Amino acid sequence: MRTFFLLLLQFSFLSVVNCQLATDFKQHITYLADDKLEGRYTGTAGEKLASDYIIKQFRSEGIYSVSGKSGTKKYLQQFVYHPLIDSVRKKVKGNNVIAFIDNKAEYTIVLGAHYDHLGMGDSKHSTYRGEPAVHNGADDNASGVAMIIELAQRLKTSHYTKNNYLIIAFSGEELGLFGSKWYVEHPLVDTSKINYMLNFDMVGRVDSNKILVSGVGTSPLWKDAMNGIESPLHVKTSESGIGPSDHTSFYLRNIPVLHFFSGQHKDYHKPSDDEEKINYRGMEDIFDYVMSLIAALDTKGKIGFIKTKDDEHENAPKFTVTMGVMPDYTYEGKGMRIDGVTEGKPAAKAGLKQGDVIIQLGDLMITDMMSYMKALATFKKGDATTVKFKRGNEELVKDVQF
């Protein structure tokens, strides 16, 4: 009977902790994805409001900037980049927000997430084609920022003290990973002393308990550590250390990385990426998973680095046309499943919908993402072909014009 009551008390405690975690996640995302931040575009007043909020969260928990290092002033590391905006090369200043948990350890773990988004949208990056509107970026990437804030707060008082923790909210990610590139070129902690980097980009829309973790090929210890974690999550992995997010900057400096991603969706880079669509229960599961991973590696010392061979992104074919679809990166079946369709693009005009699975493009069979890209690369603007796809149990064929 005593054991039963102890288990009941433990369960009750965890329920309270998780309830508070969801509340805190919601607080962070609600603020960061509010219209008053106007989409958190790098170099704007909205970016400053976001950075001020993130700093306030760190300071309230006694987590401070990197002490004794030049380049940080009140947690900020300023960087300059020159993006091409509406055919004009402009000079833009942004700020990374950096905090540090100093456990007096030899090595440091980096927890990263970008906090910038697309402002009012632009034709190059937004998938929205209406009048200018605030792109709030609740999932992309207020969710990732909420994750690193809460992980930092938990780690500040945890027993996992064999590493220090460097927490970085990057800006300039949407326009080309500018903030993370700047950081690795101007590090505040010796990069040879970085143990590994965990990146959180779009972790707020867990569907059917599926998440994608990429970079598992960058260290020999990743898979063993992950295999020992009990979780309700169904984790799909990929080997590559290169991808369209900030972990790439660290991988290219020979640092083991993992990128956590809950999947693409129809609100990606649109004004409709709003807070009420966040799956907070799924975020709690990712949080628990990451804490278990950090715990599993806490006493392992510096984990080894492996350069991933035949990087899918390096070997990806070049193509000049688009179907105007967002792939479902968590899909494990045969073909390429669509997670979103952009209005006015070839797929939408052909009548394809979210959930359809493309299995053939012209004469070329589609078995996975790579075969889809290779098939797409054989076409040029103006070409016409057919697309075969599955919709439920039905196979359909439609004409498509690029």
C-alpha positions as CSV (number, residue, x, y, z in Angstrom):
1,M,0.0,0.0,0.0
2,R,2.9,2.4,0.8
3,T,4.4,1.8,-2.6
4,F,1.1,2.5,-4.2
5,F,0.8,5.9,-2.4
6,L,4.4,6.8,-3.3
7,L,3.7,6.1,-7.0
8,L,0.5,8.1,-6.7
9,L,2.3,11.0,-5.2
10,Q,5.1,10.8,-7.9
11,F,2.4,10.8,-10.6
12,S,0.6,13.7,-9.1
13,F,3.9,15.7,-8.8
14,L,4.8,15.0,-12.5
15,S,1.3,16.0,-13.6
16,V,1.6,19.3,-11.8
17,V,5.1,19.9,-13.3
18,N,3.9,19.2,-16.8
19,C,0.8,21.3,-16.3
20,Q,3.0,24.3,-15.3
21,L,5.3,23.5,-18.2
22,A,2.5,23.8,-20.7
23,T,1.4,27.0,-19.1
24,D,4.9,28.5,-19.4
25,F,5.2,27.4,-23.0
26,K,1.9,29.1,-23.8
27,Q,3.0,32.3,-22.0
28,H,6.2,32.5,-24.1
29,I,4.6,31.7,-27.4
30,T,1.6,34.0,-26.8
31,Y,3.9,36.9,-26.2
32,L,6.4,36.2,-29.0
33,A,3.7,35.5,-31.6
34,D,1.6,38.6,-30.7
35,D,0.8,41.1,-33.5
36,K,2.6,43.9,-31.6
37,L,5.9,42.2,-32.4
38,E,5.0,42.5,-36.1
39,G,6.6,39.2,-37.1
40,R,10.0,39.7,-35.3
41,Y,11.9,40.6,-38.5
42,T,15.6,40.9,-37.9
43,G,16.7,44.5,-37.2
44,T,13.3,45.8,-36.4
45,A,11.5,47.0,-33.2
46,G,9.7,43.6,-33.1
47,E,13.0,41.8,-32.9
48,K,14.0,44.1,-30.0
49,L,10.8,43.4,-28.1
50,A,11.4,39.7,-28.6
51,S,15.0,39.8,-27.4
52,D,14.0,41.9,-24.4
53,Y,11.4,39.3,-23.4
54,I,13.9,36.4,-23.8
55,I,16.5,38.3,-21.7
56,K,13.9,38.9,-19.0
57,Q,13.1,35.2,-18.7
58,F,16.8,34.3,-18.3
59,R,17.5,37.1,-15.8
60,S,14.4,36.1,-13.7
61,E,15.9,32.6,-13.3
62,G,19.4,33.8,-12.4
63,I,20.8,32.7,-15.8
64,Y,23.3,35.3,-17.0
65,S,25.3,36.3,-20.1
66,V,28.8,34.8,-20.7
67,S,30.9,36.4,-18.0
68,G,34.3,37.9,-18.8
69,K,33.8,37.7,-22.5
70,S,33.8,40.6,-24.9
71,G,31.0,40.7,-27.5
72,T,28.1,40.4,-25.1
73,K,26.4,43.4,-23.6
74,K,23.3,42.7,-21.6
75,Y,23.1,39.2,-23.2
76,L,23.3,40.6,-26.8
77,Q,25.7,39.7,-29.5
78,Q,25.2,42.1,-32.4
79,F,25.9,41.0,-36.0
80,V,25.7,42.7,-39.4
81,Y,24.7,41.1,-42.7
82,H,23.7,42.3,-46.1
83,P,20.6,40.5,-47.4
84,L,19.1,41.1,-50.9
85,I,15.7,42.6,-50.1
86,D,13.4,43.4,-53.1
87,S,16.4,43.4,-55.4
88,V,18.3,45.8,-53.2
89,R,21.4,44.8,-51.1
90,K,20.8,46.3,-47.6
91,K,22.8,46.5,-44.4
92,V,20.9,45.0,-41.5
93,K,22.0,44.7,-37.8
94,G,20.6,41.9,-35.7
95,N,21.2,40.4,-32.3
96,N,21.7,37.0,-30.9
97,V,20.6,36.5,-27.3
98,I,23.1,34.5,-25.3
99,A,23.0,33.2,-21.8
100,F,25.3,30.8,-19.9
101,I,24.9,28.3,-17.1
102,D,28.4,27.9,-15.7
103,N,28.9,24.5,-14.0
104,K,32.7,25.0,-14.0
105,A,32.9,22.0,-16.4
106,E,35.4,21.5,-19.2
107,Y,32.8,21.2,-21.9
108,T,29.7,23.1,-22.9
109,I,26.4,22.0,-24.5
110,V,24.7,24.5,-26.8
111,L,20.9,24.8,-26.8
112,G,19.8,26.9,-29.8
113,A,16.6,28.2,-31.5
114,H,16.0,31.2,-33.8
115,Y,13.6,33.9,-32.6
116,D,13.3,35.9,-35.8
117,H,10.5,35.5,-38.3
118,L,9.3,37.1,-41.6
119,G,7.7,40.3,-40.4
120,M,5.0,41.3,-42.8
121,G,6.2,38.6,-45.2
122,D,8.1,38.9,-48.5
123,S,7.7,37.2,-51.9
124,K,11.0,35.2,-51.5
125,H,10.3,33.5,-48.2
126,S,6.6,33.7,-47.4
127,T,4.3,31.1,-48.9
128,Y,1.4,33.6,-48.5
129,R,0.3,35.5,-51.6
130,G,-2.3,38.0,-50.2
131,E,-1.9,41.6,-49.0
132,P,0.9,42.2,-46.5
133,A,0.1,40.7,-43.1
134,V,1.9,40.0,-39.8
135,H,3.6,36.6,-39.9
136,N,3.5,35.7,-36.2
137,G,5.6,32.5,-36.5
138,A,4.1,30.8,-33.4
139,D,5.6,27.4,-34.5
140,D,8.4,29.0,-36.6
141,N,10.0,29.6,-34.2
142,A,8.4,30.9,-31.0
143,S,8.0,27.2,-30.1
144,G,11.7,26.6,-30.3
145,V,12.5,29.7,-28.2
146,A,10.0,28.6,-25.6
147,M,11.7,25.2,-25.5
148,I,15.2,26.6,-24.9
149,I,13.9,29.0,-22.2
150,E,12.3,26.2,-20.3
151,L,15.2,23.8,-20.8
152,A,17.6,26.4,-19.4
153,Q,15.4,27.0,-16.4
154,R,15.2,23.2,-15.6
155,L,18.9,22.7,-16.2
156,K,19.8,25.6,-14.0
157,T,18.7,23.5,-11.0
158,S,19.3,20.0,-12.3
159,H,21.8,17.4,-11.2
160,Y,23.2,17.3,-14.8
161,T,26.3,19.4,-14.1
162,K,29.1,17.6,-16.0
163,N,28.7,20.2,-18.8
164,N,28.1,23.9,-18.9
165,Y,25.1,25.1,-21.0
166,L,25.2,27.9,-23.6
167,I,21.7,29.0,-24.6
168,I,21.5,31.0,-27.8
169,A,18.4,32.5,-29.4
170,F,19.6,33.3,-32.9
171,S,18.3,36.1,-35.2
172,G,18.7,36.3,-39.0
173,E,17.9,32.6,-39.5
174,E,15.1,33.1,-41.9
175,L,17.2,35.1,-44.4
176,G,20.2,32.7,-44.3
177,L,21.4,31.5,-40.9
178,F,23.2,34.8,-40.4
179,G,23.1,34.8,-36.6
180,S,24.4,31.3,-36.1
181,K,27.1,31.8,-38.8
182,W,28.2,35.0,-37.0
183,Y,28.3,33.2,-33.7
184,V,30.6,30.3,-34.8
185,E,32.8,32.9,-36.5
186,H,32.8,35.0,-33.3
187,P,32.4,32.4,-30.5
188,L,32.1,33.4,-26.8
189,V,33.0,29.9,-25.8
190,D,35.9,28.1,-27.5
191,T,34.3,25.9,-30.2
192,S,36.8,23.1,-29.4
193,K,35.2,23.0,-25.9
194,I,31.6,22.6,-27.3
195,N,30.4,19.1,-26.6
196,Y,27.4,19.1,-28.8
197,M,24.6,21.4,-30.1
198,L,20.8,20.8,-29.9
199,N,18.7,22.9,-32.2
200,F,14.9,23.4,-31.9
201,D,13.2,24.8,-35.0
202,M,9.4,24.3,-35.3
203,V,8.6,21.9,-32.4
204,G,5.1,23.1,-31.7
205,R,2.9,21.1,-34.1
206,V,3.5,17.5,-33.1
207,D,1.0,15.4,-35.0
208,S,0.2,11.7,-34.2
209,N,3.2,11.7,-31.8
210,K,5.7,12.0,-34.6
211,I,8.9,14.1,-34.6
212,L,11.9,14.2,-36.9
213,V,15.4,14.3,-35.3
214,S,18.2,14.9,-37.9
215,G,21.9,14.8,-37.3
216,V,22.0,11.3,-35.7
217,G,25.0,10.4,-37.9
218,T,27.1,13.3,-36.5
219,S,28.2,11.3,-33.4
220,P,28.7,7.6,-32.6
221,L,26.8,8.1,-29.3
222,W,23.6,9.6,-30.5
223,K,21.8,6.4,-31.5
224,D,22.6,4.4,-28.4
225,A,21.6,7.3,-26.1
226,M,18.3,7.8,-28.1
227,N,17.5,4.1,-28.1
228,G,17.5,4.0,-24.3
229,I,14.8,6.7,-24.0
230,E,11.2,5.7,-23.2
231,S,8.8,8.2,-24.8
232,P,5.4,8.3,-26.3
233,L,7.0,10.0,-29.3
234,H,7.6,8.2,-32.5
235,V,11.0,9.5,-33.5
236,K,12.0,9.4,-37.2
237,T,15.7,10.1,-37.6
238,S,18.0,11.2,-40.4
239,E,21.8,11.1,-40.5
240,S,22.7,14.4,-42.0
241,G,24.2,17.3,-40.0
242,I,23.3,19.7,-42.7
243,G,19.8,21.2,-43.0
244,P,18.0,24.5,-43.4
245,S,18.4,25.6,-39.8
246,D,21.1,26.9,-37.3
247,H,22.5,23.5,-36.4
248,T,24.2,23.5,-39.8
249,S,26.6,26.3,-38.7
250,F,27.8,24.2,-35.8
251,Y,28.1,21.0,-37.8
252,L,30.3,22.7,-40.3
253,R,32.7,23.5,-37.3
254,N,32.9,19.7,-36.6
255,I,30.5,19.8,-33.7
256,P,27.9,17.0,-33.2
257,V,24.4,18.3,-33.7
258,L,20.8,17.2,-33.5
259,H,17.8,19.1,-34.9
260,F,14.4,18.6,-33.4
261,F,11.4,19.3,-35.8
262,S,7.8,18.4,-35.4
263,G,7.0,18.6,-39.1
264,Q,5.9,20.8,-41.9
265,H,2.3,22.1,-42.1
266,K,0.0,24.3,-44.2
267,D,0.6,27.4,-42.1
268,Y,4.3,27.3,-42.7
269,H,5.6,30.9,-43.5
270,K,2.0,32.2,-43.6
271,P,0.2,34.7,-41.3
272,S,-1.9,31.8,-40.1
273,D,1.0,30.3,-38.0
274,D,-0.7,31.4,-34.8
275,E,-0.5,30.4,-31.1
276,E,-3.9,28.6,-30.8
277,K,-2.6,25.9,-33.2
278,I,0.3,24.8,-30.9
279,N,0.2,21.3,-29.5
280,Y,1.5,21.9,-25.9
281,R,1.2,18.3,-24.9
282,G,3.5,17.4,-27.8
283,M,6.0,20.1,-26.7
284,E,6.0,18.6,-23.2
285,D,6.9,15.2,-24.7
286,I,9.8,16.7,-26.7
287,F,11.0,18.5,-23.5
288,D,11.0,15.3,-21.5
289,Y,12.8,13.5,-24.4
290,V,15.5,16.1,-24.5
291,M,16.0,16.1,-20.8
292,S,16.4,12.3,-20.9
293,L,18.9,12.6,-23.7
294,I,21.0,15.1,-21.8
295,A,20.8,12.9,-18.7
296,A,22.0,9.9,-20.7
297,L,25.0,11.7,-21.9
298,D,25.8,13.7,-18.8
299,T,28.7,11.4,-17.6
300,K,30.0,10.5,-21.1
301,G,32.5,13.3,-21.4
302,K,33.0,14.8,-24.8
303,I,31.2,12.9,-27.4
304,G,32.9,12.1,-30.7
305,F,32.1,13.9,-34.0
306,I,31.5,12.2,-37.3
307,K,31.2,13.9,-40.7
308,T,28.1,12.5,-42.3
309,K,28.7,10.8,-45.6
310,D,26.7,11.5,-48.8
311,D,24.8,14.4,-47.2
312,E,21.3,14.4,-48.7
313,H,21.3,18.1,-48.9
314,E,24.8,18.3,-50.5
315,N,23.8,15.7,-53.1
316,A,20.3,17.0,-53.7
317,P,19.6,17.7,-57.4
318,K,19.2,21.2,-58.6
319,F,15.8,22.1,-60.0
320,T,14.3,25.2,-61.6
321,V,10.6,24.4,-61.2
322,T,8.4,23.8,-58.2
323,M,5.1,22.0,-57.6
324,G,4.3,24.4,-54.8
325,V,3.9,21.8,-52.1
326,M,5.2,21.3,-48.6
327,P,6.5,17.7,-48.0
328,D,5.6,15.8,-44.9
329,Y,9.1,15.0,-43.6
330,T,7.8,12.6,-41.0
331,Y,6.1,10.3,-43.6
332,E,7.7,6.9,-43.7
333,G,5.6,5.2,-46.5
334,K,6.3,4.9,-50.2
335,G,6.0,8.1,-52.1
336,M,6.1,11.8,-51.1
337,R,3.1,12.9,-48.9
338,I,2.0,16.5,-49.2
339,D,1.6,18.5,-46.0
340,G,0.5,21.7,-47.6
341,V,-0.3,23.2,-51.0
342,T,0.5,26.8,-52.1
343,E,-2.4,28.5,-53.9
344,G,-1.7,29.4,-57.5
345,K,1.2,26.9,-57.9
346,P,1.2,23.9,-60.3
347,A,0.0,21.3,-57.6
348,A,-2.9,23.5,-56.6
349,K,-4.0,24.1,-60.1
350,A,-3.9,20.4,-60.8
351,G,-6.2,19.8,-57.8
352,L,-3.7,18.2,-55.4
353,K,-4.5,18.5,-51.7
354,Q,-2.9,18.1,-48.2
355,G,-2.5,14.4,-47.5
356,D,-2.1,13.3,-51.1
357,V,0.9,11.0,-51.7
358,I,2.7,11.6,-55.0
359,I,3.9,8.2,-56.4
360,Q,4.8,9.2,-60.0
361,L,5.8,12.3,-61.9
362,G,5.8,11.8,-65.7
363,D,7.5,8.5,-66.3
364,L,9.5,8.6,-63.1
365,M,8.4,6.7,-60.0
366,I,8.4,8.5,-56.6
367,T,9.4,6.4,-53.6
368,D,10.7,9.0,-51.2
369,M,11.8,12.6,-50.9
370,M,15.0,12.2,-52.9
371,S,13.4,10.5,-55.8
372,Y,10.8,13.3,-55.9
373,M,13.5,15.9,-56.1
374,K,15.4,14.0,-58.8
375,A,12.2,13.7,-60.8
376,L,11.4,17.4,-60.4
377,A,14.9,18.3,-61.6
378,T,14.2,16.8,-65.0
379,F,11.6,19.5,-65.8
380,K,12.0,23.1,-66.8
381,K,9.6,26.0,-66.8
382,G,6.9,25.6,-69.4
383,D,7.0,21.8,-69.4
384,A,3.8,19.8,-69.0
385,T,3.5,16.3,-67.6
386,T,1.2,14.1,-65.4
387,V,1.3,13.4,-61.7
388,K,0.0,10.2,-60.2
389,F,-0.9,10.3,-56.5
390,K,-2.8,8.4,-53.9
391,R,-5.8,10.0,-52.1
392,G,-6.8,7.5,-49.4
393,N,-7.2,4.2,-51.2
394,E,-7.7,5.8,-54.6
395,E,-5.1,6.4,-57.3
396,L,-5.6,9.5,-59.4
397,V,-3.7,11.0,-62.3
398,K,-3.8,14.8,-63.1
399,D,-2.1,17.0,-65.7
400,V,0.4,19.5,-64.3
401,Q,2.0,22.5,-66.0
402,F,5.2,24.1,-64.7
